[in-house]
Amino acid sequence: MNQLSKPAEPAGRGQLRAFYEEPGVTLSSGSERAGRQARMLAAVLAGRAGAQRIVDVGCGDGSATRLVAGLDARNTVIGVDWSATALAQARARGLLVIQGGVDTAGLPLPDSCADVVIMSELIEHLVDTDAAVEEARRVLRPGGVLLLSTPNLAAWFNRGLIGLGIQPVFSEVSLRGIYGRPGHEVVGHLRLFTRRALVEFLTDRGFECELVQGAPYHDVPKPLRPLDRWLCLWPSMASILLVQARRR
C-alpha cells in the first residue's frame, strides 16, 4: 500500500505520534528499568530449553532490548516501536527492529510466532489497551509468556496525594504541560491500572497471571526510597507493577 492510499489516522492518534517524535520526549528505558526487564526475562528463560523468539513491544531506543538480546545469543530478539526516531537509535545499537504498533493496525508479525512478548511500561501510553493485549496474545504461542510492567495508580504515595486533593503521580491531563501533580516531565500516560484492575483485565483477555510483583520508582525522594523498596513486598501498594502472564 503506498503512502497516498493509507487510511486516515484515527482522531487523537496523530497527535500522539507527533508527541513521541518530539526531540525532547524520552525514548530510553533508563538503566533501572532496563535491568529489571532483563532480570524478569532471565527468570522465564531459565525454565525453557532451546532458542526463543522474544518480541519487545515499545522498544524505544533499544537500551533495554540490547540487554535482553545479550542474555543468550541463540535467541531471536525483535524490537517493535511506532517512533521512527526511536527505531533509528535502536537500529544503531545493532538490533533487529520493525516499525509497528499494537493498538493501531496491529503488530506486523504472524500468529503464534513468539515465545515471549515484553511490554515494559507501554500499556499506560496506549489508546486501545484491549487491542494491544489481544495482539500480544495473538503473536504468542500457546503457553507463551507476556511480561508487562506499568505504573501503579494505587501506589502508596498516590493514596496520600489523592486524600490531599492532589493529582496522582503518573497521571496526566495534557500532552503540553503538568497540572496539579508533582513531577517535571510530560510522558504521555493515558491509562493507569491498579493491581486488581490489571490482573482482571489480563485474565479477561485470555492470560493467566502467574506472578505479580512490585518495583520501586526512581523519582521517589531519596529519604523515602527505603520505604518505597519495602512496600514492593505488597504489589497493590508498590510504585510499579510487574506481571508475568501466560497465554492460556
C-alpha positions as CSV (number, residue, x, y, z in Angstrom):
1,M,0.0,0.0,0.0
2,N,1.5,3.4,-1.0
3,Q,1.6,6.5,1.2
4,L,-1.4,8.1,-0.5
5,S,-3.7,5.1,0.0
6,K,-3.1,4.7,3.8
7,P,-6.3,5.2,5.8
8,A,-6.6,8.4,7.8
9,E,-5.1,8.4,11.3
10,P,-7.8,8.0,14.0
11,A,-8.6,11.1,15.9
12,G,-6.0,11.8,18.6
13,R,-3.5,9.2,17.4
14,G,-1.8,11.5,15.0
15,Q,-1.2,13.9,17.9
16,L,0.3,11.1,20.0
17,R,2.6,10.1,17.1
18,A,3.8,13.7,16.8
19,F,4.3,13.8,20.6
20,Y,6.6,10.8,20.6
21,E,8.6,12.1,17.7
22,E,9.4,15.3,19.5
23,P,13.2,15.5,20.3
24,G,12.5,16.2,24.0
25,V,10.4,13.1,24.6
26,T,12.4,10.4,26.5
27,L,13.0,7.3,24.4
28,S,15.3,5.4,26.8
29,S,14.1,2.9,29.3
30,G,16.7,4.0,31.9
31,S,19.2,1.7,33.5
32,E,17.0,0.6,36.4
33,R,14.0,-0.3,34.2
34,A,16.2,-2.0,31.6
35,G,17.9,-4.1,34.2
36,R,14.6,-5.0,35.8
37,Q,13.2,-6.1,32.4
38,A,16.3,-8.3,31.7
39,R,16.0,-10.0,35.1
40,M,12.3,-10.8,34.6
41,L,13.1,-12.3,31.3
42,A,16.1,-14.3,32.6
43,A,13.9,-15.9,35.2
44,V,11.4,-17.0,32.5
45,L,14.1,-18.3,30.2
46,A,15.7,-20.3,33.0
47,G,12.8,-22.7,32.7
48,R,12.8,-23.0,28.9
49,A,15.1,-25.1,26.7
50,G,16.4,-24.1,23.3
51,A,16.4,-20.8,21.3
52,Q,13.5,-18.5,22.0
53,R,11.8,-15.7,19.9
54,I,11.3,-12.6,22.0
55,V,9.4,-9.5,20.9
56,D,9.9,-6.3,22.8
57,V,6.9,-4.1,22.0
58,G,7.6,-0.4,22.6
59,C,11.4,-0.9,22.5
60,G,12.2,2.8,22.3
61,D,15.8,3.5,21.7
62,G,16.7,-0.2,22.3
63,S,18.7,0.2,25.5
64,A,16.6,-2.4,27.3
65,T,16.3,-4.6,24.2
66,R,20.0,-4.8,23.9
67,L,20.3,-6.2,27.5
68,V,17.6,-8.7,26.6
69,A,19.5,-9.7,23.4
70,G,22.6,-10.2,25.5
71,L,21.1,-12.9,27.7
72,D,21.5,-15.6,25.2
73,A,23.0,-15.3,21.7
74,R,20.8,-18.2,20.4
75,N,17.6,-16.2,20.9
76,T,16.0,-14.0,18.3
77,V,15.0,-10.7,19.7
78,I,12.8,-8.3,17.7
79,G,12.2,-4.7,18.8
80,V,8.9,-3.0,17.8
81,D,8.1,0.7,18.1
82,W,6.0,3.2,16.1
83,S,8.5,6.0,16.5
84,A,10.9,6.3,13.6
85,T,13.3,8.3,15.8
86,A,13.4,5.6,18.4
87,L,13.9,2.9,15.8
88,A,16.8,4.7,14.2
89,Q,18.5,4.7,17.6
90,A,17.7,1.1,18.3
91,R,18.9,0.1,14.8
92,A,22.2,1.9,15.5
93,R,22.7,-0.4,18.5
94,G,22.7,-3.4,16.1
95,L,19.2,-4.6,17.0
96,L,16.6,-6.2,14.7
97,V,13.7,-3.8,14.7
98,I,10.4,-3.2,12.9
99,Q,8.0,-0.3,12.9
100,G,4.5,-1.0,14.1
101,G,2.0,-0.5,16.9
102,V,-0.2,-2.8,19.0
103,D,-3.2,-0.5,19.2
104,T,-3.4,0.6,15.5
105,A,-3.2,-1.8,12.6
106,G,-1.7,-4.5,14.8
107,L,1.8,-6.0,15.0
108,P,3.5,-6.8,11.7
109,L,4.1,-10.4,12.9
110,P,2.3,-13.7,12.2
111,D,0.2,-15.6,14.6
112,S,1.8,-17.7,17.3
113,C,5.3,-16.7,16.3
114,A,6.8,-15.6,19.7
115,D,7.7,-17.4,22.9
116,V,7.8,-14.2,25.0
117,V,6.3,-10.7,24.5
118,I,7.6,-7.8,26.6
119,M,5.5,-4.7,27.1
120,S,7.6,-2.7,29.6
121,E,5.8,0.5,30.7
122,L,4.0,0.7,27.4
123,I,0.3,0.0,28.1
124,E,-0.2,3.3,30.0
125,H,0.7,5.1,26.8
126,L,-1.9,3.4,24.6
127,V,-5.4,4.5,23.5
128,D,-6.7,1.0,22.9
129,T,-5.4,-1.3,25.6
130,D,-7.8,-4.1,24.6
131,A,-6.4,-4.3,21.1
132,A,-2.8,-4.1,22.4
133,V,-3.1,-7.1,24.8
134,E,-5.1,-9.1,22.2
135,E,-2.3,-8.5,19.7
136,A,0.3,-9.7,22.3
137,R,-1.8,-12.9,22.8
138,R,-2.2,-13.4,19.0
139,V,1.6,-13.4,18.3
140,L,2.4,-15.6,21.4
141,R,2.4,-19.3,21.0
142,P,0.1,-21.3,23.4
143,G,1.9,-21.3,26.7
144,G,3.9,-18.2,25.7
145,V,4.6,-15.5,28.3
146,L,3.7,-11.9,28.4
147,L,6.0,-9.7,30.7
148,L,4.3,-6.5,31.4
149,S,5.1,-3.6,33.7
150,T,3.2,-0.4,34.3
151,P,3.0,2.4,37.0
152,N,0.5,1.6,39.8
153,L,-2.3,4.1,40.1
154,A,-2.8,3.0,43.8
155,A,0.9,3.4,44.7
156,W,1.4,4.2,48.4
157,F,2.2,7.9,47.7
158,N,-0.8,8.3,45.3
159,R,-3.1,7.3,48.1
160,G,-1.9,10.1,50.2
161,L,-1.9,12.6,47.4
162,I,-5.5,11.9,46.4
163,G,-6.5,12.4,50.0
164,L,-5.0,15.9,49.9
165,G,-6.7,16.7,46.6
166,I,-3.5,16.4,44.5
167,Q,-3.4,14.8,41.1
168,P,-1.8,11.3,41.4
169,V,1.8,10.8,40.2
170,F,1.9,9.0,36.8
171,S,-1.4,10.6,35.7
172,E,-1.6,13.4,33.1
173,V,-4.3,15.6,31.8
174,S,-2.4,17.2,29.0
175,L,0.4,16.5,26.5
176,R,1.6,20.1,26.8
177,G,2.2,20.5,30.5
178,I,2.0,19.2,34.0
179,Y,-1.1,20.3,36.0
180,G,-1.9,19.5,39.6
181,R,0.6,16.8,40.3
182,P,4.3,16.5,41.3
183,G,6.9,16.0,38.6
184,H,8.6,17.8,35.8
185,E,8.2,15.7,32.7
186,V,5.2,15.1,30.4
187,V,5.4,11.5,29.3
188,G,2.0,10.8,27.7
189,H,0.3,8.5,30.1
190,L,-3.3,7.8,29.0
191,R,-4.3,4.6,31.0
192,L,-3.5,3.7,34.6
193,F,-4.1,0.4,36.4
194,T,-4.3,-0.8,40.0
195,R,-3.1,-4.3,40.7
196,R,-6.6,-5.7,40.8
197,A,-7.6,-3.9,37.6
198,L,-4.6,-5.2,35.7
199,V,-5.0,-8.8,36.8
200,E,-8.7,-8.8,36.0
201,F,-8.0,-7.1,32.6
202,L,-5.3,-9.6,31.6
203,T,-7.4,-12.6,32.8
204,D,-10.3,-11.4,30.7
205,R,-8.0,-11.3,27.6
206,G,-7.0,-14.9,27.8
207,F,-4.0,-14.8,30.1
208,E,-3.2,-16.5,33.4
209,C,-1.3,-14.1,35.8
210,E,1.4,-16.4,37.2
211,L,3.3,-13.7,39.1
212,V,2.6,-10.1,40.2
213,Q,5.5,-8.2,41.9
214,G,6.2,-4.6,42.9
215,A,9.1,-2.4,41.9
216,P,10.4,0.9,43.2
217,Y,10.1,4.2,41.3
218,H,13.3,6.1,40.6
219,D,11.8,9.6,41.2
220,V,10.7,8.9,44.8
221,P,12.6,11.5,47.0
222,K,15.8,9.9,48.4
223,P,14.7,9.9,52.1
224,L,11.6,7.9,51.1
225,R,13.3,5.3,48.9
226,P,13.8,2.7,51.6
227,L,10.1,2.8,52.3
228,D,9.4,2.6,48.6
229,R,11.5,-0.5,48.3
230,W,10.0,-2.1,51.4
231,L,6.4,-1.6,50.0
232,C,7.4,-3.6,46.9
233,L,6.6,-6.6,49.1
234,W,2.9,-5.6,48.7
235,P,2.4,-5.1,45.0
236,S,-1.0,-3.5,45.4
237,M,0.8,-0.5,47.1
238,A,4.1,-0.6,45.1
239,S,5.1,2.1,42.8
240,I,5.4,-0.1,39.7
241,L,3.5,-3.3,38.9
242,L,5.3,-6.2,37.2
243,V,3.3,-9.1,35.8
244,Q,4.2,-12.4,34.3
245,A,1.2,-13.8,32.5
246,R,0.9,-17.0,30.4
247,R,-1.2,-17.3,27.3
248,R,-4.0,-19.8,28.0
